[in-house]
Amino acid sequence: MAAVTRQRQCHRRRALRISIGIFMLTLIRDAELYTPEALGRRDILIARERIVEIAERIELSGSPVDVIDAGGRTVWPGFVDALTHPAGGGGEGGYGNRTREIDAESFIAAGITTPIGALGTDAVTRSLDVLFGKVMELRAKGLAAFMYSGSYRLPAVTLTGDVVRDLVLIEPVIGVGEVAIADHRGSQPSAAELRRLAADTRLGGTISGKGGTVMLHLGDGPGRLQVMRAALENSDLAAHSFYPTHCNRSQALLEESFRHAVAGGWIDLTASTIPEFIEAGEVSVLETLSQALEQGVPLDRLTVSSDAGGSLPHYEGDQLLGSKAASPGVLLELALQTFNDCQSLFSALLPALTANPAAALGLTDRGALVAGGFADLLLLDTSGRSLAGVMANGRWLQTPDSF
């Protein structure tokens, strides 16, 4: 065993020497590291877009290295936001309620290094072509952006005419969503329709090596998750084929969603809210995490997204009373608040913003700071209450100039 260990160390040093000879390295020294697991003080060595090594102390000599002395400042993984609307969303109540596009700078300032783009209610004046272009723009500006095919309605809108072909042929497409159930704005899909969609999405993911999951938008209709359960009960599909979001819309919906998580599915909580939602019974993200801890719900099946760019419509019955756009900044605000004021829940929250959504979507090299993974990270300032630096794919998108 000792010989094998020495051989591995030799290979690592040889690979490191090769790396040093080809390109600049970045060494973040003395960071208080969360992978998202709390590891304490660590050095992080980055080559190109990936992490090469994490250790208590990394010594390099004779190498072109950009050294960032974190001085004990906190480092988190970049956020993986499983539901955003970068090309804009909304549309309830008429054209005046359309929301704006989200620029790369807004995602960067919010610590979101991996935004997943979706259409929503409107797939007529919004299109997958435009969403694809927006995702590629975000990539060109350094972010690890991806997208869903489809929208609220079925049959699913696609780029190629077929869900399977979208996943196989369009690299940024990693699933289908957000398909509306229990919502008057959706197409009231049957269990058979959902089953077929999930099977096609799964097949496309299998062929292309992607997650291939269907994100379900949960409305406030009385059916809640009933049609999803019916689709699963009469099929060969696994529970994780469906990834419901807005699961904290009400206590009753949350309890059903917990059962889906216990069965092996993923469930997504929405951080963006308005006072009217809370008054109507929406459960906050932190309260949801607290309940999950108390009830023994597997925390690694919970994720938190911003729904950035989506509309937050306030209805009374079928009457729209008002609407505002969700902000990408809500995730960072929640993370910083919890980190500083509620450490008991932070260990559950940070994975729900990073490693868990990456796993749910099959993005195996994202969401965690580990050797071999992509260098997507957030560096906090000295106070721990704001961002000092944002890195995605090994490149500083918000540079910690003061270090």
C-alpha positions in Angstrom: 0.0 0.0 0.0 2.9 2.4 0.9 4.4 1.7 -2.5 1.2 2.5 -4.3 0.8 5.7 -2.3 4.4 6.8 -3.2 3.7 6.0 -6.9 0.5 8.1 -6.8 2.4 11.0 -5.2 5.1 10.7 -7.9 2.5 10.8 -10.6 0.9 13.8 -9.0 4.2 15.7 -8.8 5.0 14.8 -12.4 1.6 16.0 -13.6 2.1 19.2 -11.6 5.5 19.8 -13.2 3.9 19.4 -16.6 1.2 21.8 -15.6 3.7 24.4 -14.4 5.6 24.3 -17.6 2.5 25.0 -19.7 0.4 27.7 -18.0 0.0 30.0 -15.0 -1.2 28.6 -11.7 -3.4 30.3 -9.1 -2.7 29.6 -5.4 -5.2 30.7 -2.9 -3.4 30.5 0.4 -4.8 30.2 3.9 -8.5 30.1 3.1 -11.2 29.1 5.6 -12.6 26.4 3.2 -16.1 25.1 2.8 -16.2 22.4 0.1 -19.3 22.7 1.1 -18.1 20.7 4.1 -16.2 22.8 6.6 -12.5 21.8 6.3 -10.8 24.7 8.1 -7.7 26.5 6.8 -6.5 25.2 3.5 -4.5 26.2 0.4 -6.1 25.7 -3.0 -4.0 25.2 -6.1 -5.8 25.9 -9.5 -4.5 25.2 -13.0 -6.5 26.4 -15.9 -10.2 25.8 -15.1 -9.8 23.1 -12.4 -8.5 22.5 -8.9 -5.3 20.6 -8.8 -4.8 20.2 -5.1 -6.2 21.2 -1.7 -3.9 20.8 1.3 -3.0 22.5 4.6 0.1 23.9 3.0 1.2 23.9 -0.7 4.7 24.9 -1.5 5.8 25.8 -5.1 9.1 27.1 -6.3 10.3 28.3 -9.6 6.8 28.5 -11.0 4.7 31.3 -12.4 2.0 31.5 -9.7 -0.6 34.1 -9.0 -0.8 34.0 -5.2 -3.9 35.2 -3.4 -3.4 35.4 0.4 -6.9 34.8 1.8 -5.6 35.5 5.3 -8.3 33.3 6.8 -11.1 34.7 4.7 -13.9 32.2 3.9 -14.2 30.4 0.6 -17.4 28.7 -0.6 -18.2 26.8 -3.8 -20.0 29.0 -6.4 -23.8 28.7 -6.3 -25.5 26.3 -8.7 -28.9 27.9 -9.3 -31.2 25.2 -10.7 -33.9 27.6 -11.9 -33.3 31.0 -13.5 -34.9 33.0 -16.3 -31.9 34.8 -17.9 -33.8 35.6 -21.0 -36.6 37.1 -19.0 -39.9 35.7 -17.8 -43.3 36.7 -16.6 -46.2 37.6 -18.9 -49.1 37.0 -16.5 -51.4 40.0 -16.8 -50.3 41.2 -20.2 -47.2 42.5 -22.0 -46.5 45.1 -19.3 -45.6 42.3 -16.8 -42.7 40.8 -18.9 -39.5 40.7 -16.9 -36.1 41.8 -18.1 -33.1 39.7 -19.2 -30.5 39.1 -16.5 -26.9 40.1 -17.4 -23.8 38.2 -16.5 -22.7 40.8 -14.0 -25.9 40.3 -12.0 -25.2 36.6 -11.7 -21.6 37.2 -10.8 -22.5 39.7 -8.1 -24.9 37.2 -6.7 -22.3 34.4 -6.5 -24.1 32.3 -9.1 -21.4 30.6 -11.2 -23.7 28.0 -12.7 -27.1 29.4 -13.6 -29.6 27.0 -15.3 -31.9 28.9 -17.7 -35.6 28.1 -18.3 -38.6 29.4 -20.1 -41.8 29.7 -18.0 -45.3 30.8 -18.6 -44.6 32.4 -21.9 -43.1 30.3 -24.7 -44.6 32.4 -27.4 -43.0 35.8 -27.1 -40.1 34.1 -25.3 -38.3 31.2 -27.2 -35.7 28.5 -26.7 -33.7 30.1 -29.5 -33.4 33.3 -27.5 -32.7 31.4 -24.3 -30.0 29.4 -26.0 -28.4 32.6 -27.2 -28.5 34.1 -23.7 -26.9 31.0 -22.2 -24.1 31.1 -24.7 -23.6 34.8 -23.9 -23.3 34.0 -20.2 -20.7 31.3 -21.1 -18.8 33.8 -23.2 -18.6 36.0 -20.2 -17.2 33.2 -18.0 -20.2 31.5 -16.4 -20.9 27.8 -16.5 -24.4 28.3 -17.8 -26.9 25.6 -18.9 -30.5 25.4 -19.9 -33.7 23.3 -20.0 -35.7 22.5 -23.1 -39.5 22.9 -22.7 -41.7 25.4 -20.8 -44.8 25.4 -18.6 -46.9 23.7 -21.4 -47.0 20.3 -23.0 -46.2 19.2 -25.6 -42.8 20.5 -24.8 -41.3 23.2 -27.0 -37.9 22.2 -28.3 -35.0 23.4 -30.4 -34.8 20.4 -32.7 -38.4 19.2 -32.8 -37.7 16.4 -30.2 -36.8 16.3 -26.5 -34.4 13.4 -27.0 -32.6 15.2 -29.8 -32.3 18.4 -27.8 -30.4 16.6 -25.0 -28.3 14.6 -27.4 -27.4 17.4 -29.9 -27.5 20.7 -28.0 -24.7 20.7 -25.4 -26.1 23.2 -22.9 -29.5 21.4 -22.7 -29.4 19.2 -19.6 -33.1 18.5 -19.0 -36.7 19.7 -19.6 -38.5 22.3 -17.5 -40.1 24.0 -15.9 -43.3 22.0 -16.7 -46.3 23.3 -14.8 -48.6 21.0 -12.7 -51.3 22.0 -10.3 -51.4 25.4 -11.9 -54.0 27.2 -14.0 -51.3 28.5 -16.2 -50.1 25.0 -17.3 -51.7 22.6 -19.8 -53.1 20.3 -17.1 -50.9 17.4 -18.2 -52.0 13.8 -17.5 -49.9 11.2 -15.8 -49.3 9.5 -19.2 -48.0 12.7 -20.7 -45.6 13.3 -17.8 -44.5 9.7 -17.9 -43.7 9.9 -21.6 -41.9 13.2 -21.2 -39.7 11.8 -18.3 -38.9 8.7 -20.4 -37.8 10.8 -23.4 -35.8 13.1 -21.1 -34.2 10.2 -19.4 -33.3 8.6 -22.8 -31.7 11.8 -24.0 -29.7 12.1 -20.9 -28.6 8.5 -21.1 -27.3 8.9 -24.7 -25.6 12.2 -24.0 -24.2 11.5 -20.5 -26.4 14.2 -18.9 -28.7 14.3 -15.9 -31.8 14.1 -18.0 -34.3 15.2 -15.4 -37.7 17.0 -15.7 -38.1 20.0 -13.5 -41.8 20.5 -12.5 -43.2 23.8 -11.6 -45.6 23.3 -8.7 -48.6 25.7 -8.6 -51.0 26.1 -5.7 -53.7 23.9 -7.1 -55.3 21.3 -4.9 -53.8 18.4 -6.9 -50.3 19.3 -5.6 -48.0 16.3 -6.6 -50.8 13.9 -7.4 -50.2 13.7 -11.2 -46.4 13.3 -10.6 -47.0 10.4 -8.2 -49.4 8.7 -10.7 -46.8 9.0 -13.4 -44.2 7.3 -11.2 -46.5 4.6 -9.8 -47.3 3.1 -13.2 -43.9 3.2 -14.7 -40.3 2.0 -14.6 -39.1 5.5 -13.8 -37.0 6.4 -10.7 -38.2 9.1 -8.3 -35.4 11.4 -9.4 -36.8 11.5 -12.9 -38.9 14.4 -11.6 -37.4 17.4 -9.9 -40.3 19.6 -8.5 -39.6 23.2 -7.6 -41.5 25.7 -5.4 -42.0 22.9 -2.9 -42.2 25.4 0.0 -45.2 27.1 -1.5 -47.4 25.7 1.3 -47.1 23.4 4.3 -49.3 20.8 2.7 -47.2 20.8 -0.5 -44.0 20.7 1.5 -45.1 17.6 3.4 -45.8 15.8 0.1 -42.5 17.0 -1.3 -40.7 15.6 1.7 -42.2 12.2 0.9 -40.8 12.5 -2.6 -37.3 13.3 -1.1 -37.5 10.3 1.2 -38.4 8.1 -1.8 -35.2 9.2 -3.6 -36.3 12.2 -5.5 -34.9 15.7 -5.5 -37.0 18.7 -4.3 -36.2 22.4 -4.9 -37.1 25.3 -2.6 -37.6 28.8 -3.9 -35.8 31.5 -2.0 -37.5 34.5 -3.8 -40.7 35.6 -2.1 -43.0 38.5 -1.4 -45.0 39.3 1.8 -48.2 38.2 0.1 -46.7 34.7 -0.4 -45.8 34.4 3.3 -49.2 35.6 4.4 -50.8 32.9 2.1 -48.8 30.2 3.8 -45.5 29.9 2.1 -42.8 28.2 4.2 -39.4 30.0 4.3 -36.3 28.2 3.2 -34.8 28.2 6.7 -38.0 26.9 8.3 -38.1 24.2 5.6 -34.6 23.1 6.5 -35.4 23.1 10.2 -38.4 20.9 9.5 -36.4 18.5 7.4 -33.8 18.1 10.1 -36.5 17.4 12.7 -38.3 14.9 10.5 -35.2 13.0 9.3 -35.7 14.0 5.6 -32.4 13.4 3.7 -30.9 16.8 3.5 -28.8 15.8 0.4 -32.1 15.6 -1.6 -33.0 19.3 -1.0 -31.9 22.2 -3.2 -32.5 26.0 -3.1 -33.0 28.1 -6.2 -33.6 31.8 -6.9 -36.2 31.7 -9.8 -34.3 34.8 -10.9 -36.0 36.7 -13.7 -39.3 34.9 -13.0 -42.3 36.9 -12.0 -43.7 36.8 -8.5 -47.4 37.2 -9.2 -49.9 37.9 -6.5 -53.4 36.5 -7.2 -56.7 36.7 -5.5 -58.6 33.8 -7.0 -58.0 34.1 -10.8 -57.5 37.9 -10.5 -53.9 39.1 -10.8 -53.3 41.9 -8.3 -49.6 42.6 -8.9 -46.3 41.2 -9.9 -42.5 41.8 -9.4 -39.4 40.1 -10.7 -37.3 37.7 -8.7 -33.7 38.7 -8.1 -30.6 36.5 -8.4 -29.2 38.2 -5.3 -31.6 36.4 -3.0 -29.3 33.3 -2.7 -26.3 35.3 -1.6 -28.4 37.3 0.8 -29.8 34.1 2.4 -26.4 32.5 2.6 -24.6 35.4 4.2 -27.4 36.0 6.7 -27.5 32.3 7.7 -23.7 32.1 7.8 -23.5 35.0 10.2 -26.7 34.6 12.2 -27.7 30.9 12.1 -24.8 28.6 11.9 -26.9 25.7 13.1 -28.7 25.7 9.7 -25.8 26.9 7.5 -24.3 23.3 7.2 -27.6 22.3 5.6 -28.1 25.4 3.5 -24.7 25.6 1.7 -24.9 22.1 0.1 -28.5 23.0 -1.0 -27.0 25.9 -2.9 -24.0 24.1 -4.4 -23.4 20.3 -4.3 -27.0 19.1 -4.1 -28.3 20.9 -7.2 -25.2 19.9 -9.1 -25.9 16.3 -8.2 -29.6 16.6 -9.0 -28.7 17.9 -12.5 -25.9 15.5 -13.2 -23.2 18.2 -13.2 -20.7 16.0 -11.5 -17.7 18.4 -11.7 -19.6 21.4 -10.3 -20.9 22.5 -6.9 -18.0 21.2 -4.8 -14.4 22.3 -4.2 -12.4 19.1 -4.7 -9.3 18.1 -6.6 -10.2 17.5 -10.2 -13.4 19.6 -10.1 -14.0 22.9 -11.7 -12.6 26.0 -9.9 -15.9 27.7 -9.2 -15.6 29.6 -5.9 -16.6 32.5 -3.9 -14.2 34.5 -1.6 -15.8 36.5 1.2 -14.5 39.7 2.5 -13.0 40.1 6.0 -16.3 40.7 7.6 -17.9 37.6 6.1 -20.9 39.7 5.0 -20.1 40.4 1.3 -18.2 38.9 -1.6 -14.6 40.0 -2.3 -14.0 37.6 -5.3 -15.9 35.3 -7.7 -14.1 32.7 -9.8 -15.7 30.4 -12.4 -13.9 27.9 -14.5 -10.6 29.0 -12.9 -11.0 32.6 -14.0 -11.6 35.6 -11.7 -14.9 37.2 -12.8 -14.9 39.5 -9.8 -11.2 40.0 -8.8 -10.1 40.3 -5.2 -8.0 43.4 -6.0 -7.3 44.3 -2.4 -5.5 41.1 -1.6 
